[in-house]
Amino acid sequence: MKIDLECHNCKKTFHLDMSKARRGSSIKCPRCRVEYTFKDDGFKKVDDQLKKMLKNIEIKIKF
């Protein structure tokens, strides 16, 4: 799942694929190139839980 993050330096919003945000990995702001390094697997864990939750949702569309 992707989320939007705002750079603390330049205030530009950019996308983060939470499934790739693992401890020790990093992402750079595409505008100012400030680097953010992940200290834990929090985003990855949230992404995993959201995927499990979405598998259990049944959607019914009525016309």
All heavy atoms as TSV, in Angstrom:
chain	resi	resn	atom	element	x	y	z
A	1	MET	N	N	0.840	-1.161	0.000
A	1	MET	CA	C	0.000	0.000	0.000
A	1	MET	C	C	0.896	1.239	0.000
A	1	MET	O	O	1.900	1.265	0.692
A	1	MET	CB	C	-0.910	-0.008	1.225
A	1	MET	CG	C	-1.838	1.161	1.291
A	1	MET	SD	S	-3.076	0.998	2.579
A	1	MET	CE	C	-4.237	-0.057	1.740
A	2	LYS	N	N	0.507	2.227	-0.761
A	2	LYS	CA	C	1.286	3.462	-0.821
A	2	LYS	C	C	0.603	4.543	0.003
A	2	LYS	O	O	-0.620	4.619	0.059
A	2	LYS	CB	C	1.426	3.933	-2.263
A	2	LYS	CG	C	2.295	3.028	-3.092
A	2	LYS	CD	C	2.506	3.585	-4.472
A	2	LYS	CE	C	3.384	2.626	-5.269
A	2	LYS	NZ	N	3.683	3.141	-6.588
A	3	ILE	N	N	1.441	5.350	0.650
A	3	ILE	CA	C	0.943	6.491	1.403
A	3	ILE	C	C	1.728	7.718	0.970
A	3	ILE	O	O	2.810	7.612	0.385
A	3	ILE	CB	C	1.065	6.289	2.927
A	3	ILE	CG1	C	2.527	6.078	3.346
A	3	ILE	CG2	C	0.191	5.146	3.402
A	3	ILE	CD1	C	2.737	6.118	4.840
A	4	ASP	N	N	1.185	8.886	1.255
A	4	ASP	CA	C	1.873	10.138	0.972
A	4	ASP	C	C	2.588	10.617	2.225
A	4	ASP	O	O	2.017	10.602	3.317
A	4	ASP	CB	C	0.884	11.223	0.529
A	4	ASP	CG	C	0.286	10.945	-0.837
A	4	ASP	OD1	O	0.937	10.246	-1.638
A	4	ASP	OD2	O	-0.820	11.430	-1.104
A	5	LEU	N	N	3.833	11.034	2.050
A	5	LEU	CA	C	4.614	11.622	3.133
A	5	LEU	C	C	4.985	13.040	2.740
A	5	LEU	O	O	5.181	13.334	1.564
A	5	LEU	CB	C	5.901	10.834	3.370
A	5	LEU	CG	C	5.769	9.415	3.880
A	5	LEU	CD1	C	7.146	8.792	4.032
A	5	LEU	CD2	C	5.047	9.382	5.211
A	6	GLU	N	N	5.114	13.906	3.725
A	6	GLU	CA	C	5.563	15.263	3.461
A	6	GLU	C	C	6.989	15.417	3.968
A	6	GLU	O	O	7.293	15.087	5.116
A	6	GLU	CB	C	4.665	16.288	4.161
A	6	GLU	CG	C	5.072	17.716	3.864
A	6	GLU	CD	C	4.206	18.743	4.558
A	6	GLU	OE1	O	3.055	18.902	4.118
A	6	GLU	OE2	O	4.681	19.352	5.532
A	7	CYS	N	N	7.863	15.915	3.109
A	7	CYS	CA	C	9.259	16.146	3.488
A	7	CYS	C	C	9.304	17.266	4.528
A	7	CYS	O	O	8.687	18.323	4.341
A	7	CYS	CB	C	10.072	16.533	2.254
A	7	CYS	SG	S	11.795	16.914	2.635
A	8	HIS	N	N	10.029	17.035	5.602
A	8	HIS	CA	C	10.148	18.039	6.653
A	8	HIS	C	C	11.013	19.213	6.214
A	8	HIS	O	O	10.911	20.297	6.770
A	8	HIS	CB	C	10.732	17.423	7.930
A	8	HIS	CG	C	9.841	16.402	8.545
A	8	HIS	ND1	N	8.687	16.725	9.200
A	8	HIS	CD2	C	9.918	15.055	8.576
A	8	HIS	CE1	C	8.092	15.626	9.630
A	8	HIS	NE2	N	8.824	14.587	9.254
A	9	ASN	N	N	11.841	19.000	5.199
A	9	ASN	CA	C	12.745	20.039	4.727
A	9	ASN	C	C	12.082	20.975	3.717
A	9	ASN	O	O	12.020	22.172	3.919
A	9	ASN	CB	C	13.989	19.392	4.119
A	9	ASN	CG	C	15.021	20.392	3.710
A	9	ASN	OD1	O	15.413	21.249	4.490
A	9	ASN	ND2	N	15.468	20.303	2.483
A	10	CYS	N	N	11.554	20.421	2.622
A	10	CYS	CA	C	11.019	21.258	1.538
A	10	CYS	C	C	9.490	21.263	1.471
A	10	CYS	O	O	8.910	21.977	0.665
A	10	CYS	CB	C	11.590	20.811	0.197
A	10	CYS	SG	S	10.965	19.210	-0.371
A	11	LYS	N	N	8.840	20.434	2.284
A	11	LYS	CA	C	7.377	20.348	2.365
A	11	LYS	C	C	6.723	19.708	1.143
A	11	LYS	O	O	5.515	19.718	1.015
A	11	LYS	CB	C	6.743	21.728	2.620
A	11	LYS	CG	C	7.304	22.448	3.825
A	11	LYS	CD	C	7.110	21.648	5.087
A	11	LYS	CE	C	7.632	22.443	6.288
A	11	LYS	NZ	N	8.055	21.603	7.369
A	12	LYS	N	N	7.509	19.137	0.226
A	12	LYS	CA	C	6.941	18.438	-0.924
A	12	LYS	C	C	6.377	17.096	-0.463
A	12	LYS	O	O	6.944	16.420	0.378
A	12	LYS	CB	C	7.993	18.205	-1.997
A	12	LYS	CG	C	7.439	17.418	-3.187
A	12	LYS	CD	C	8.410	17.365	-4.324
A	12	LYS	CE	C	7.928	16.530	-5.469
A	12	LYS	NZ	N	6.677	16.939	-6.082
A	13	THR	N	N	5.246	16.717	-1.033
A	13	THR	CA	C	4.634	15.425	-0.732
A	13	THR	C	C	5.143	14.398	-1.733
A	13	THR	O	O	5.234	14.672	-2.922
A	13	THR	CB	C	3.106	15.524	-0.824
A	13	THR	OG1	O	2.658	16.494	0.134
A	13	THR	CG2	C	2.448	14.194	-0.515
A	14	PHE	N	N	5.516	13.212	-1.225
A	14	PHE	CA	C	5.960	12.128	-2.091
A	14	PHE	C	C	5.389	10.812	-1.589
A	14	PHE	O	O	4.869	10.729	-0.486
A	14	PHE	CB	C	7.486	12.087	-2.215
A	14	PHE	CG	C	8.221	11.928	-0.909
A	14	PHE	CD1	C	8.649	10.682	-0.487
A	14	PHE	CD2	C	8.505	13.028	-0.119
A	14	PHE	CE1	C	9.336	10.526	0.694
A	14	PHE	CE2	C	9.202	12.893	1.069
A	14	PHE	CZ	C	9.614	11.640	1.481
A	15	HIS	N	N	5.460	9.786	-2.415
A	15	HIS	CA	C	4.832	8.495	-2.112
A	15	HIS	C	C	5.823	7.536	-1.458
A	15	HIS	O	O	7.002	7.521	-1.798
A	15	HIS	CB	C	4.313	7.832	-3.385
A	15	HIS	CG	C	3.339	8.676	-4.133
A	15	HIS	ND1	N	2.089	8.982	-3.642
A	15	HIS	CD2	C	3.428	9.281	-5.330
A	15	HIS	CE1	C	1.462	9.741	-4.515
A	15	HIS	NE2	N	2.255	9.947	-5.543
A	16	LEU	N	N	5.305	6.735	-0.547
A	16	LEU	CA	C	6.074	5.668	0.096
A	16	LEU	C	C	5.310	4.368	-0.069
A	16	LEU	O	O	4.131	4.286	0.286
A	16	LEU	CB	C	6.265	5.953	1.590
A	16	LEU	CG	C	6.781	4.792	2.432
A	16	LEU	CD1	C	8.210	4.434	2.037
A	16	LEU	CD2	C	6.702	5.115	3.906
A	17	ASP	N	N	5.964	3.372	-0.643
A	17	ASP	CA	C	5.411	2.019	-0.703
A	17	ASP	C	C	5.766	1.367	0.623
A	17	ASP	O	O	6.927	1.020	0.869
A	17	ASP	CB	C	6.007	1.252	-1.878
A	17	ASP	CG	C	5.428	-0.139	-2.021
A	17	ASP	OD1	O	4.782	-0.632	-1.075
A	17	ASP	OD2	O	5.644	-0.747	-3.081
A	18	MET	N	N	4.778	1.232	1.509
A	18	MET	CA	C	5.041	0.748	2.869
A	18	MET	C	C	5.636	-0.649	2.896
A	18	MET	O	O	6.364	-0.991	3.822
A	18	MET	CB	C	3.763	0.796	3.707
A	18	MET	CG	C	3.286	2.194	3.982
A	18	MET	SD	S	2.015	2.315	5.273
A	18	MET	CE	C	0.789	1.160	4.761
A	19	SER	N	N	5.357	-1.463	1.894
A	19	SER	CA	C	5.889	-2.829	1.886
A	19	SER	C	C	7.409	-2.847	1.721
A	19	SER	O	O	8.058	-3.830	2.044
A	19	SER	CB	C	5.243	-3.654	0.781
A	19	SER	OG	O	5.627	-3.184	-0.497
A	20	LYS	N	N	7.989	-1.757	1.244
A	20	LYS	CA	C	9.438	-1.686	1.034
A	20	LYS	C	C	10.159	-0.939	2.147
A	20	LYS	O	O	11.373	-0.834	2.132
A	20	LYS	CB	C	9.729	-1.026	-0.307
A	20	LYS	CG	C	9.206	-1.837	-1.474
A	20	LYS	CD	C	9.478	-1.159	-2.782
A	20	LYS	CE	C	8.900	-1.994	-3.922
A	20	LYS	NZ	N	9.037	-1.317	-5.204
A	21	ALA	N	N	9.417	-0.427	3.121
A	21	ALA	CA	C	9.999	0.354	4.211
A	21	ALA	C	C	10.407	-0.565	5.352
A	21	ALA	O	O	9.677	-0.759	6.309
A	21	ALA	CB	C	9.004	1.404	4.690
A	22	ARG	N	N	11.574	-1.135	5.232
A	22	ARG	CA	C	12.093	-2.055	6.250
A	22	ARG	C	C	13.200	-1.378	7.052
A	22	ARG	O	O	13.812	-0.424	6.586
A	22	ARG	CB	C	12.662	-3.306	5.589
A	22	ARG	CG	C	11.632	-4.080	4.800
A	22	ARG	CD	C	12.299	-5.247	4.079
A	22	ARG	NE	N	11.414	-5.884	3.140
A	22	ARG	CZ	C	10.536	-6.833	3.432
A	22	ARG	NH1	N	10.421	-7.244	4.661
A	22	ARG	NH2	N	9.776	-7.346	2.504
A	23	ARG	N	N	13.444	-1.919	8.233
A	23	ARG	CA	C	14.504	-1.378	9.090
A	23	ARG	C	C	15.814	-1.300	8.309
A	23	ARG	O	O	16.220	-2.255	7.650
A	23	ARG	CB	C	14.684	-2.261	10.322
A	23	ARG	CG	C	15.762	-1.762	11.250
A	23	ARG	CD	C	15.929	-2.605	12.452
A	23	ARG	NE	N	15.675	-4.006	12.154
A	23	ARG	CZ	C	15.501	-4.938	13.066
A	23	ARG	NH1	N	15.552	-4.619	14.324
A	23	ARG	NH2	N	15.269	-6.178	12.724
A	24	GLY	N	N	16.423	-0.125	8.342
A	24	GLY	CA	C	17.701	0.086	7.666
A	24	GLY	C	C	17.565	0.594	6.238
A	24	GLY	O	O	18.523	1.112	5.675
A	25	SER	N	N	16.374	0.453	5.637
A	25	SER	CA	C	16.191	0.975	4.283
A	25	SER	C	C	15.938	2.479	4.367
A	25	SER	O	O	15.687	3.034	5.433
A	25	SER	CB	C	15.039	0.270	3.568
A	25	SER	OG	O	13.810	0.567	4.170
A	26	SER	N	N	16.024	3.145	3.235
A	26	SER	CA	C	15.821	4.593	3.242
A	26	SER	C	C	15.095	5.031	1.983
A	26	SER	O	O	14.997	4.286	1.011
A	26	SER	CB	C	17.159	5.316	3.366
A	26	SER	OG	O	17.992	5.000	2.284
A	27	ILE	N	N	14.590	6.244	2.043
A	27	ILE	CA	C	13.917	6.866	0.908
A	27	ILE	C	C	14.382	8.316	0.855
A	27	ILE	O	O	14.631	8.933	1.894
A	27	ILE	CB	C	12.378	6.760	1.046
A	27	ILE	CG1	C	11.679	7.251	-0.212
A	27	ILE	CG2	C	11.888	7.471	2.270
A	27	ILE	CD1	C	10.172	7.006	-0.224
A	28	LYS	N	N	14.531	8.834	-0.360
A	28	LYS	CA	C	14.948	10.228	-0.522
A	28	LYS	C	C	13.791	11.050	-1.063
A	28	LYS	O	O	13.027	10.587	-1.906
A	28	LYS	CB	C	16.119	10.337	-1.496
A	28	LYS	CG	C	17.407	9.802	-0.947
A	28	LYS	CD	C	18.539	10.026	-1.915
A	28	LYS	CE	C	19.821	9.453	-1.338
A	28	LYS	NZ	N	20.963	9.634	-2.223
A	29	CYS	N	N	13.709	12.274	-0.590
A	29	CYS	CA	C	12.738	13.207	-1.131
A	29	CYS	C	C	13.137	13.474	-2.589
A	29	CYS	O	O	14.301	13.788	-2.863
A	29	CYS	CB	C	12.754	14.506	-0.333
A	29	CYS	SG	S	11.770	15.830	-1.082
A	30	PRO	N	N	12.195	13.341	-3.522
A	30	PRO	CA	C	12.528	13.546	-4.925
A	30	PRO	C	C	12.868	15.000	-5.268
A	30	PRO	O	O	13.487	15.255	-6.287
A	30	PRO	CB	C	11.268	13.102	-5.675
A	30	PRO	CG	C	10.182	13.129	-4.679
A	30	PRO	CD	C	10.804	12.931	-3.336
A	31	ARG	N	N	12.512	15.914	-4.398
A	31	ARG	CA	C	12.771	17.327	-4.680
A	31	ARG	C	C	14.111	17.804	-4.113
A	31	ARG	O	O	14.954	18.298	-4.838
A	31	ARG	CB	C	11.645	18.179	-4.111
A	31	ARG	CG	C	11.809	19.642	-4.387
A	31	ARG	CD	C	10.683	20.394	-3.738
A	31	ARG	NE	N	10.321	21.555	-4.496
A	31	ARG	CZ	C	9.358	22.366	-4.146
A	31	ARG	NH1	N	8.637	22.112	-3.071
A	31	ARG	NH2	N	9.081	23.422	-4.874
A	32	CYS	N	N	14.299	17.632	-2.800
A	32	CYS	CA	C	15.507	18.179	-2.165
A	32	CYS	C	C	16.545	17.120	-1.822
A	32	CYS	O	O	17.635	17.449	-1.359
A	32	CYS	CB	C	15.140	18.978	-0.927
A	32	CYS	SG	S	14.546	17.987	0.462
A	33	ARG	N	N	16.199	15.841	-2.022
A	33	ARG	CA	C	17.098	14.704	-1.817
A	33	ARG	C	C	17.445	14.421	-0.349
A	33	ARG	O	O	18.374	13.674	-0.062
A	33	ARG	CB	C	18.385	14.836	-2.634
A	33	ARG	CG	C	18.166	15.110	-4.129
A	33	ARG	CD	C	17.301	14.119	-4.832
A	33	ARG	NE	N	17.934	12.818	-4.941
A	33	ARG	CZ	C	17.324	11.717	-5.303
A	33	ARG	NH1	N	16.052	11.745	-5.605
A	33	ARG	NH2	N	17.958	10.582	-5.369
A	34	VAL	N	N	16.708	15.003	0.599
A	34	VAL	CA	C	16.905	14.647	2.009
A	34	VAL	C	C	16.558	13.171	2.153
A	34	VAL	O	O	15.585	12.683	1.597
A	34	VAL	CB	C	16.005	15.507	2.927
A	34	VAL	CG1	C	15.926	14.915	4.323
A	34	VAL	CG2	C	16.521	16.918	2.991
A	35	GLU	N	N	17.396	12.449	2.891
A	35	GLU	CA	C	17.215	11.006	3.034
A	35	GLU	C	C	16.578	10.670	4.380
A	35	GLU	O	O	16.982	11.177	5.421
A	35	GLU	CB	C	18.566	10.308	2.918
A	35	GLU	CG	C	18.465	8.809	2.895
A	35	GLU	CD	C	19.792	8.149	2.567
A	35	GLU	OE1	O	20.814	8.841	2.493
A	35	GLU	OE2	O	19.788	6.934	2.396
A	36	TYR	N	N	15.562	9.799	4.316
A	36	TYR	CA	C	14.890	9.304	5.514
A	36	TYR	C	C	15.202	7.825	5.649
A	36	TYR	O	O	14.943	7.055	4.736
A	36	TYR	CB	C	13.375	9.513	5.392
A	36	TYR	CG	C	12.994	10.977	5.339
A	36	TYR	CD1	C	12.869	11.641	4.121
A	36	TYR	CD2	C	12.768	11.687	6.506
A	36	TYR	CE1	C	12.530	12.979	4.064
A	36	TYR	CE2	C	12.422	13.029	6.469
A	36	TYR	CZ	C	12.312	13.669	5.239
A	36	TYR	OH	O	11.978	14.991	5.195
A	37	THR	N	N	15.749	7.428	6.789
A	37	THR	CA	C	16.098	6.035	7.046
A	37	THR	C	C	15.136	5.474	8.093
A	37	THR	O	O	14.862	6.117	9.103
A	37	THR	CB	C	17.549	5.918	7.548
A	37	THR	OG1	O	18.413	6.492	6.559
A	37	THR	CG2	C	17.943	4.468	7.777
A	38	PHE	N	N	14.650	4.275	7.834
A	38	PHE	CA	C	13.682	3.643	8.731
A	38	PHE	C	C	14.414	2.908	9.848
A	38	PHE	O	O	15.277	2.082	9.599
A	38	PHE	CB	C	12.776	2.704	7.938
A	38	PHE	CG	C	12.035	3.418	6.852
A	38	PHE	CD1	C	12.464	3.361	5.545
A	38	PHE	CD2	C	10.927	4.188	7.154
A	38	PHE	CE1	C	11.797	4.047	4.544
A	38	PHE	CE2	C	10.251	4.884	6.165
A	38	PHE	CZ	C	10.696	4.811	4.853
A	39	LYS	N	N	14.047	3.221	11.088
A	39	LYS	CA	C	14.689	2.637	12.259
A	39	LYS	C	C	14.074	1.304	12.652
A	39	LYS	O	O	14.654	0.548	13.409
A	39	LYS	CB	C	14.612	3.591	13.443
A	39	LYS	CG	C	15.406	4.857	13.244
A	39	LYS	CD	C	15.304	5.737	14.461
A	39	LYS	CE	C	16.105	7.005	14.286
A	39	LYS	NZ	N	16.021	7.850	15.478
A	40	ASP	N	N	12.857	1.036	12.173
A	40	ASP	CA	C	12.203	-0.226	12.493
A	40	ASP	C	C	11.326	-0.658	11.325
A	40	ASP	O	O	11.325	-0.028	10.277
A	40	ASP	CB	C	11.387	-0.124	13.787
A	40	ASP	CG	C	10.270	0.915	13.717
A	40	ASP	OD1	O	9.704	1.137	12.615
A	40	ASP	OD2	O	9.934	1.500	14.749
A	41	ASP	N	N	10.601	-1.731	11.509
A	41	ASP	CA	C	9.752	-2.284	10.452
A	41	ASP	C	C	8.294	-1.858	10.605
A	41	ASP	O	O	7.392	-2.534	10.117
A	41	ASP	CB	C	9.840	-3.819	10.465
A	41	ASP	CG	C	11.199	-4.327	10.044
A	41	ASP	OD1	O	11.814	-3.694	9.167
A	41	ASP	OD2	O	11.647	-5.343	10.568
A	42	GLY	N	N	8.036	-0.740	11.256
A	42	GLY	CA	C	6.671	-0.305	11.538
A	42	GLY	C	C	5.797	-0.162	10.308
A	42	GLY	O	O	4.663	-0.647	10.288
A	43	PHE	N	N	6.296	0.505	9.273
A	43	PHE	CA	C	5.500	0.677	8.057
A	43	PHE	C	C	5.213	-0.668	7.408
A	43	PHE	O	O	4.111	-0.921	6.930
A	43	PHE	CB	C	6.200	1.592	7.041
A	43	PHE	CG	C	6.067	3.049	7.339
A	43	PHE	CD1	C	7.164	3.783	7.764
A	43	PHE	CD2	C	4.857	3.704	7.180
A	43	PHE	CE1	C	7.053	5.141	8.018
A	43	PHE	CE2	C	4.731	5.057	7.438
A	43	PHE	CZ	C	5.846	5.783	7.865
A	44	LYS	N	N	6.202	-1.549	7.379
A	44	LYS	CA	C	6.033	-2.876	6.786
A	44	LYS	C	C	4.976	-3.666	7.553
A	44	LYS	O	O	4.116	-4.326	6.971
A	44	LYS	CB	C	7.370	-3.611	6.780
A	44	LYS	CG	C	7.297	-5.074	6.386
A	44	LYS	CD	C	7.104	-5.253	4.893
A	44	LYS	CE	C	7.267	-6.677	4.463
A	44	LYS	NZ	N	6.052	-7.443	4.444
A	45	LYS	N	N	5.014	-3.591	8.875
A	45	LYS	CA	C	4.037	-4.316	9.699
A	45	LYS	C	C	2.620	-3.790	9.463
A	45	LYS	O	O	1.678	-4.572	9.372
A	45	LYS	CB	C	4.408	-4.198	11.174
A	45	LYS	CG	C	5.649	-4.991	11.535
A	45	LYS	CD	C	6.042	-4.792	12.976
A	45	LYS	CE	C	7.304	-5.536	13.299
A	45	LYS	NZ	N	7.766	-5.273	14.668
A	46	VAL	N	N	2.476	-2.479	9.359
A	46	VAL	CA	C	1.160	-1.894	9.077
A	46	VAL	C	C	0.676	-2.349	7.708
A	46	VAL	O	O	-0.484	-2.723	7.533
A	46	VAL	CB	C	1.205	-0.349	9.163
A	46	VAL	CG1	C	-0.071	0.277	8.614
A	46	VAL	CG2	C	1.442	0.098	10.593
A	47	ASP	N	N	1.564	-2.337	6.721
A	47	ASP	CA	C	1.207	-2.781	5.368
A	47	ASP	C	C	0.735	-4.231	5.386
A	47	ASP	O	O	-0.285	-4.559	4.783
A	47	ASP	CB	C	2.407	-2.619	4.437
A	47	ASP	CG	C	2.069	-2.951	2.997
A	47	ASP	OD1	O	1.228	-2.247	2.402
A	47	ASP	OD2	O	2.659	-3.908	2.466
A	48	ASP	N	N	1.445	-5.091	6.104
A	48	ASP	CA	C	1.052	-6.505	6.194
A	48	ASP	C	C	-0.327	-6.656	6.827
A	48	ASP	O	O	-1.156	-7.442	6.356
A	48	ASP	CB	C	2.075	-7.304	7.001
A	48	ASP	CG	C	3.403	-7.460	6.290
A	48	ASP	OD1	O	3.474	-7.233	5.052
A	48	ASP	OD2	O	4.396	-7.800	6.967
A	49	GLN	N	N	-0.593	-5.912	7.897
A	49	GLN	CA	C	-1.881	-6.005	8.578
A	49	GLN	C	C	-3.020	-5.477	7.701
A	49	GLN	O	O	-4.111	-6.047	7.684
A	49	GLN	CB	C	-1.846	-5.247	9.907
A	49	GLN	CG	C	-0.977	-5.904	10.950
A	49	GLN	CD	C	-1.431	-7.318	11.272
A	49	GLN	OE1	O	-2.611	-7.572	11.462
A	49	GLN	NE2	N	-0.504	-8.240	11.333
A	50	LEU	N	N	-2.763	-4.390	6.959
A	50	LEU	CA	C	-3.789	-3.867	6.054
A	50	LEU	C	C	-4.112	-4.873	4.953
A	50	LEU	O	O	-5.276	-5.046	4.585
A	50	LEU	CB	C	-3.332	-2.542	5.443
A	50	LEU	CG	C	-3.373	-1.338	6.376
A	50	LEU	CD1	C	-2.684	-0.151	5.718
A	50	LEU	CD2	C	-4.795	-0.994	6.756
A	51	LYS	N	N	-3.107	-5.549	4.437
A	51	LYS	CA	C	-3.343	-6.557	3.401
A	51	LYS	C	C	-4.188	-7.702	3.949
A	51	LYS	O	O	-5.106	-8.175	3.277
A	51	LYS	CB	C	-2.016	-7.085	2.855
A	51	LYS	CG	C	-1.326	-6.108	1.945
A	51	LYS	CD	C	0.014	-6.637	1.475
A	51	LYS	CE	C	0.730	-5.624	0.625
A	51	LYS	NZ	N	2.088	-6.045	0.283
A	52	LYS	N	N	-3.913	-8.139	5.183
A	52	LYS	CA	C	-4.715	-9.193	5.809
A	52	LYS	C	C	-6.152	-8.730	6.003
A	52	LYS	O	O	-7.099	-9.473	5.748
A	52	LYS	CB	C	-4.123	-9.589	7.159
A	52	LYS	CG	C	-2.881	-10.415	7.061
A	52	LYS	CD	C	-2.365	-10.763	8.449
A	52	LYS	CE	C	-1.026	-11.467	8.381
A	52	LYS	NZ	N	-0.509	-11.728	9.731
A	53	MET	N	N	-6.321	-7.482	6.455
A	53	MET	CA	C	-7.648	-6.951	6.684
A	53	MET	C	C	-8.441	-6.871	5.376
A	53	MET	O	O	-9.606	-7.250	5.331
A	53	MET	CB	C	-7.549	-5.560	7.311
A	53	MET	CG	C	-8.880	-4.947	7.665
A	53	MET	SD	S	-8.713	-3.277	8.323
A	53	MET	CE	C	-8.364	-2.383	6.826
A	54	LEU	N	N	-7.804	-6.421	4.312
A	54	LEU	CA	C	-8.491	-6.273	3.033
A	54	LEU	C	C	-8.910	-7.620	2.446
A	54	LEU	O	O	-9.911	-7.687	1.739
A	54	LEU	CB	C	-7.606	-5.506	2.041
A	54	LEU	CG	C	-7.412	-4.027	2.366
A	54	LEU	CD1	C	-6.387	-3.402	1.425
A	54	LEU	CD2	C	-8.723	-3.272	2.311
A	55	LYS	N	N	-8.177	-8.676	2.761
A	55	LYS	CA	C	-8.553	-10.007	2.292
A	55	LYS	C	C	-9.860	-10.470	2.935
A	55	LYS	O	O	-10.566	-11.300	2.377
A	55	LYS	CB	C	-7.452	-11.021	2.591
A	55	LYS	CG	C	-6.252	-10.899	1.706
A	55	LYS	CD	C	-5.224	-11.939	2.066
A	55	LYS	CE	C	-3.967	-11.774	1.235
A	55	LYS	NZ	N	-2.942	-12.756	1.602
A	56	ASN	N	N	-10.163	-9.934	4.115
A	56	ASN	CA	C	-11.354	-10.362	4.844
A	56	ASN	C	C	-12.569	-9.471	4.618
A	56	ASN	O	O	-13.604	-9.679	5.242
A	56	ASN	CB	C	-11.044	-10.411	6.348
A	56	ASN	CG	C	-10.052	-11.501	6.665
A	56	ASN	OD1	O	-10.148	-12.591	6.141
A	56	ASN	ND2	N	-9.092	-11.183	7.526
A	57	ILE	N	N	-12.451	-8.525	3.729
A	57	ILE	CA	C	-13.581	-7.636	3.419
A	57	ILE	C	C	-14.294	-8.152	2.176
A	57	ILE	O	O	-13.678	-8.413	1.153
A	57	ILE	CB	C	-13.092	-6.191	3.182
A	57	ILE	CG1	C	-12.511	-5.613	4.472
A	57	ILE	CG2	C	-14.239	-5.325	2.679
A	57	ILE	CD1	C	-11.897	-4.243	4.299
A	58	GLU	N	N	-15.566	-8.296	2.313
A	58	GLU	CA	C	-16.380	-8.725	1.176
A	58	GLU	C	C	-17.146	-7.512	0.672
A	58	GLU	O	O	-17.850	-6.849	1.430
A	58	GLU	CB	C	-17.351	-9.820	1.604
A	58	GLU	CG	C	-18.181	-10.351	0.447
A	58	GLU	CD	C	-19.105	-11.469	0.919
A	58	GLU	OE1	O	-18.694	-12.270	1.774
A	58	GLU	OE2	O	-20.242	-11.493	0.413
A	59	ILE	N	N	-17.012	-7.232	-0.586
A	59	ILE	CA	C	-17.666	-6.075	-1.177
A	59	ILE	C	C	-18.815	-6.556	-2.054
A	59	ILE	O	O	-18.629	-7.399	-2.930
A	59	ILE	CB	C	-16.687	-5.240	-2.004
A	59	ILE	CG1	C	-15.548	-4.730	-1.110
A	59	ILE	CG2	C	-17.406	-4.083	-2.693
A	59	ILE	CD1	C	-14.441	-4.044	-1.848
A	60	LYS	N	N	-19.974	-6.022	-1.804
A	60	LYS	CA	C	-21.138	-6.343	-2.619
A	60	LYS	C	C	-21.654	-5.043	-3.226
A	60	LYS	O	O	-21.900	-4.079	-2.513
A	60	LYS	CB	C	-22.235	-7.004	-1.789
A	60	LYS	CG	C	-21.853	-8.365	-1.280
A	60	LYS	CD	C	-22.989	-8.990	-0.505
A	60	LYS	CE	C	-22.572	-10.360	-0.002
A	60	LYS	NZ	N	-23.663	-11.008	0.725
A	61	ILE	N	N	-21.825	-5.067	-4.522
A	61	ILE	CA	C	-22.334	-3.896	-5.218
A	61	ILE	C	C	-23.730	-4.220	-5.725
A	61	ILE	O	O	-23.935	-5.215	-6.418
A	61	ILE	CB	C	-21.404	-3.500	-6.382
A	61	ILE	CG1	C	-20.002	-3.178	-5.851
A	61	ILE	CG2	C	-21.997	-2.326	-7.146
A	61	ILE	CD1	C	-18.979	-2.946	-6.928
A	62	LYS	N	N	-24.674	-3.348	-5.389
A	62	LYS	CA	C	-26.049	-3.536	-5.835
A	62	LYS	C	C	-26.385	-2.406	-6.797
A	62	LYS	O	O	-26.064	-1.259	-6.557
A	62	LYS	CB	C	-27.018	-3.534	-4.673
A	62	LYS	CG	C	-26.846	-4.716	-3.757
A	62	LYS	CD	C	-27.885	-4.681	-2.665
A	62	LYS	CE	C	-27.697	-5.880	-1.743
A	62	LYS	NZ	N	-28.737	-5.903	-0.705
A	63	PHE	N	N	-27.051	-2.766	-7.849
A	63	PHE	CA	C	-27.477	-1.754	-8.832
A	63	PHE	C	C	-28.974	-1.667	-8.849
A	63	PHE	O	O	-29.698	-2.556	-8.630
A	63	PHE	CB	C	-26.969	-2.108	-10.240
A	63	PHE	CG	C	-25.485	-2.001	-10.352
A	63	PHE	CD1	C	-24.675	-3.100	-10.230
A	63	PHE	CD2	C	-24.894	-0.756	-10.603
A	63	PHE	CE1	C	-23.295	-3.002	-10.352
A	63	PHE	CE2	C	-23.531	-0.656	-10.729
A	63	PHE	CZ	C	-22.732	-1.772	-10.597
